[in-house]
Amino acid sequence: MEKQIIGMLAEIQSEMKAFQRQMNEVQSEMKEFQSELKETRADVNSIQSDLKETKSAVKKLSEDSSITQRDIKDIKQTVHRIETAQTEDVIAMLKVTSKNSESDFHYLNTRITNIDKRVFNLETRTER
């Protein structure tokens, strides 16, 4: 019976050593898993940081786009105003030119009429 007990103890001791090896393997795998988990967390944190930066950049681009669109709208309004004013300016200049031409025409017409009268008077005098 003693031999049986010693055999059983040896068997239990052998099983305990095998169990200890398995526990050491599990412990080693757990450490490796923890290390990988830490790396994964670091990667997730990095991705979150990159995502925040990307969101910030997109928001800035959106704001810049809005400003650019407002600037374009202002430019279009200014160009329209200039085009309208330019047409009005051309019409005003044409009116002034027309008035000046009429004034010049009347002046020259009056001068020619006066000269014509003088010539007529001179011709009349010379014929007498």
PyMOL commands that set and color helices and strands:
alter all, ss='L'
color gray80, all
select helices_A, chain A and resi 2-127
alter helices_A, ss='H'
color red, helices_A
deselect
rebuild
show_as cartoon
